[in-house]
Amino acid sequence: MTCEYHSHCIALAPHQYACVCEDSCPSYEEQVCASNGRTFDNLCLLQLEICLTRANYTSYHPGSCTGTWHIKFSKSMSQ
């Protein structure tokens, strides 16, 4: 079975499986900016958000989104 949205497969019974989201993330802070313009404290929290909401966005770059999202969005709108 292949799971999507950063979920992982667990066995429920013989020949019965389910895709589930991570149930916890580490508390360390290593910010990552997602392609939706939100800053997450770490990659695990971004992947958990994607899994829980079935969102269609990705990691954009390491660090905060502050300033960079607006600049990238403004440039793409003017082209």
BARO-919166 format. One record per residue: x, y, z of N, C-alpha, C in turn. Coordinates in pm, 1 decimal, padded with zeros to 6 digits, always signed. Layout:
# residues N
      n.X      n.Y      n.Z     ca.X     ca.Y     ca.Z      c.X      c.Y      c.Z
        X        Y        Z        X        Y        Z        X        Y        Z
...
# end
This chain:
# residues 79
      n.X      n.Y      n.Z     ca.X     ca.Y     ca.Z      c.X      c.Y      c.Z
 +00084.2 -00116.7 +00000.0 +00000.0 +00000.0 +00000.0 +00089.3 +00123.7 +00000.0
 +00053.8 +00221.9 -00078.1 +00126.4 +00347.7 -00082.9 +00042.0 +00456.5 -00019.1
 +00100.5 +00526.9 +00075.4 +00028.9 +00635.1 +00144.0 +00073.7 +00769.9 +00088.0
 -00017.0 +00864.5 +00084.7 +00011.0 +00997.7 +00033.0 +00005.3 +01100.4 +00144.5
 +00040.8 +01224.3 +00111.8 +00032.8 +01337.8 +00204.0 +00115.5 +01316.9 +00330.9
 +00230.0 +01254.6 +00318.1 +00322.0 +01231.5 +00429.9 +00262.3 +01142.4 +00538.5
 +00163.7 +01061.2 +00503.8 +00110.0 +00965.1 +00600.2 +00190.3 +00835.7 +00589.1
 +00171.8 +00747.9 +00684.7 +00242.2 +00619.6 +00679.4 +00142.5 +00505.8 +00702.8
 +00180.4 +00391.2 +00657.2 +00092.2 +00274.7 +00657.9 +00103.1 +00198.8 +00789.9
 -00012.0 +00158.3 +00843.2 -00013.7 +00070.1 +00960.1 -00102.7 -00049.9 +00929.9
 -00069.1 -00162.5 +00988.2 -00148.8 -00284.2 +00971.2 -00260.4 -00285.0 +01075.2
 -00382.5 -00308.8 +01029.5 -00497.4 -00318.6 +01118.7 -00531.0 -00464.2 +01148.0
 -00514.0 -00547.1 +01048.7 -00541.6 -00690.5 +01057.3 -00473.4 -00754.0 +00936.7
 -00470.0 -00886.0 +00928.6 -00412.7 -00947.9 +00809.0 -00483.4 -00894.9 +00682.7
 -00406.9 -00845.2 +00589.5 -00456.6 -00792.9 +00462.4 -00542.7 -00668.1 +00479.0
 -00530.4 -00598.7 +00591.0 -00606.3 -00476.2 +00614.2 -00510.7 -00368.2 +00666.3
 -00502.4 -00258.1 +00592.6 -00408.2 -00152.4 +00623.4 -00477.8 -00017.1 +00619.5
 -00413.9 +00081.5 +00679.9 -00465.7 +00217.9 +00676.3 -00348.4 +00315.3 +00672.0
 -00370.9 +00429.9 +00610.5 -00272.8 +00537.7 +00609.9 -00308.1 +00633.7 +00722.7
 -00211.0 +00665.1 +00806.4 -00234.2 +00754.2 +00920.0 -00127.2 +00863.3 +00922.6
 -00163.5 +00975.1 +00984.6 -00069.5 +01085.6 +01001.3 +00017.8 +01060.5 +01122.5
 +00133.9 +01121.7 +01122.8 +00223.8 +01116.7 +01238.0 +00147.2 +01166.3 +01359.9
 +00166.7 +01101.5 +01473.9 +00089.8 +01144.0 +01591.6 +00165.7 +01241.9 +01680.7
 +00292.2 +01264.6 +01653.6 +00367.2 +01364.1 +01730.4 +00488.7 +01410.3 +01651.7
 +00530.7 +01531.1 +01680.4 +00650.0 +01588.2 +01617.1 +00745.0 +01634.7 +01726.1
 +00874.9 +01637.1 +01696.3 +00969.8 +01688.3 +01794.2 +00945.2 +01837.6 +01819.0
 +00990.2 +01886.5 +01932.3 +00963.9 +02025.4 +01968.2 +01073.8 +02122.1 +01924.2
 +01181.1 +02071.2 +01861.6 +01289.1 +02160.9 +01819.9 +01239.2 +02259.7 +01714.9
 +01304.8 +02374.4 +01709.1 +01267.0 +02475.0 +01610.0 +01374.1 +02485.1 +01503.1
 +01334.3 +02454.2 +01381.3 +01417.6 +02470.0 +01262.2 +01320.3 +02511.3 +01152.7
 +01285.6 +02639.2 +01153.1 +01176.4 +02689.7 +01071.4 +01188.9 +02653.3 +00924.1
 +01071.6 +02634.2 +00864.2 +01062.9 +02607.8 +00721.4 +00944.4 +02687.0 +00667.3
 +00963.4 +02746.4 +00551.3 +00859.1 +02823.6 +00484.6 +00789.6 +02732.7 +00384.1
 +00658.7 +02722.2 +00394.8 +00581.2 +02639.0 +00302.6 +00540.2 +02720.0 +00180.9
 +00504.6 +02652.3 +00074.0 +00466.1 +02719.3 -00049.4 +00335.6 +02797.0 -00035.7
 +00263.4 +02780.6 +00076.0 +00141.6 +02858.8 +00098.8 +00170.9 +02987.8 +00174.7
 +00299.1 +03013.7 +00203.8 +00338.0 +03136.9 +00270.1 +00338.8 +03130.6 +00421.5
 +00312.2 +03015.5 +00480.1 +00313.2 +02999.2 +00625.9 +00447.5 +02945.8 +00672.4
 +00492.7 +02994.6 +00787.2 +00614.8 +02945.6 +00849.8 +00578.4 +02839.5 +00952.8
 +00646.4 +02725.7 +00947.2 +00627.0 +02616.9 +01043.3 +00753.2 +02604.3 +01126.3
 +00738.9 +02564.4 +01252.8 +00854.3 +02552.8 +01342.2 +00954.4 +02448.3 +01295.7
 +00906.9 +02343.2 +01227.5 +00998.2 +02243.6 +01171.6 +00927.4 +02165.8 +01060.2
 +01004.3 +02088.3 +00985.8 +00951.3 +02014.9 +00870.4 +00844.8 +01914.9 +00911.9
 +00860.5 +01851.0 +01026.6 +00761.8 +01754.3 +01074.0 +00624.5 +01820.2 +01089.7
 +00620.9 +01940.3 +01146.9 +00493.5 +02010.0 +01166.1 +00430.1 +02049.6 +01032.8
 +00512.6 +02086.8 +00935.5 +00461.3 +02114.7 +00800.8 +00401.2 +01988.2 +00741.3
 +00471.5 +01878.0 +00750.1 +00422.2 +01752.3 +00693.6 +00296.8 +01704.3 +00766.5
 +00287.7 +01727.9 +00896.3 +00168.1 +01692.2 +00972.0 +00048.4 +01774.1 +00924.2
 +00067.1 +01903.3 +00903.6 -00038.9 +01990.0 +00851.7 -00086.4 +01941.3 +00714.7
 +00008.5 +01906.9 +00627.5 -00026.4 +01856.1 +00494.1 -00106.6 +01727.5 +00506.9
 -00064.9 +01639.4 +00596.0 -00132.9 +01511.5 +00615.3 -00274.8 +01530.7 +00668.9
 -00289.4 +01612.8 +00771.9 -00420.3 +01631.0 +00835.4 -00520.6 +01702.4 +00745.6
 -00472.8 +01795.7 +00665.1 -00563.7 +01875.0 +00581.1 -00567.9 +01828.0 +00435.8
 -00481.0 +01731.2 +00402.8 -00467.2 +01683.7 +00264.0 -00436.8 +01801.3 +00170.0
 -00354.2 +01891.3 +00220.9 -00318.7 +02013.4 +00149.1 -00225.6 +01982.5 +00032.7
 -00226.6 +02070.7 -00062.5 -00144.8 +02052.7 -00181.8 -00035.2 +02159.3 -00186.6
 +00043.1 +02169.0 -00078.2 +00157.6 +02258.1 -00080.4 +00279.6 +02186.1 -00027.6
 +00393.1 +02246.5 -00047.9 +00520.1 +02180.4 -00019.1 +00609.5 +02271.4 +00063.2
 +00725.0 +02220.7 +00097.5 +00826.9 +02300.9 +00162.2 +00883.6 +02395.5 +00057.0
 +00893.0 +02519.9 +00088.8 +00943.5 +02619.0 -00006.0 +01092.1 +02644.2 +00016.3
 +01130.1 +02675.6 +00140.3 +01271.1 +02693.7 +00172.7 +01290.3 +02691.5 +00323.2
 +01413.0 +02665.2 +00369.1 +01440.3 +02669.7 +00512.9 +01426.2 +02812.9 +00563.8
 +01382.7 +02827.7 +00687.0 +01371.1 +02959.5 +00748.0 +01229.7 +03014.2 +00740.6
 +01214.2 +03131.3 +00795.3 +01084.3 +03198.1 +00802.5 +01039.0 +03246.7 +00665.6
 +00909.1 +03257.8 +00647.9 +00852.0 +03312.6 +00524.1 +00850.3 +03464.5 +00525.6
 +00873.7 +03525.5 +00639.0 +00864.0 +03670.5 +00651.7 +00947.9 +03739.7 +00545.8
 +00883.7 +03821.2 +00467.3 +00950.8 +03898.0 +00363.2 +00963.7 +03825.8 +00230.9
 +01003.3 +03699.2 +00230.3 +01029.5 +03629.4 +00104.3 +00902.5 +03595.6 +00028.3
 +00795.1 +03559.9 +00097.8 +00670.7 +03522.8 +00029.7 +00615.9 +03642.0 -00046.1
 +00614.1 +03757.2 +00018.6 +00560.9 +03878.1 -00044.8 +00642.5 +03915.2 -00167.3
 +00774.0 +03906.8 -00156.2 +00861.6 +03942.1 -00268.9 +00838.2 +03845.3 -00384.4
 +00836.8 +03714.6 -00359.3 +00817.7 +03616.2 -00466.0 +00680.7 +03632.9 -00529.2
 +00576.6 +03651.4 -00446.7 +00440.9 +03664.4 -00497.9 +00428.4 +03791.4 -00582.3
 +00486.0 +03901.2 -00536.7 +00479.2 +04027.4 -00611.0 +00548.7 +04015.4 -00745.5
 +00665.3 +03950.7 -00748.1 +00738.3 +03933.9 -00874.4 +00659.6 +03846.8 -00971.9
 +00598.3 +03738.6 -00923.4 +00525.5 +03649.4 -01014.1 +00398.9 +03717.0 -01067.0
 +00339.6 +03806.4 -00991.4 +00218.6 +03875.8 -01034.9 +00250.6 +03981.2 -01139.5
 +00372.0 +04039.8 -01135.4 +00406.1 +04145.4 -01228.6 +00457.3 +04091.7 -01361.3
 +00480.3 +03962.2 -01371.3 +00534.0 +03904.1 -01496.3 +00422.6 +03861.6 -01589.0
# end
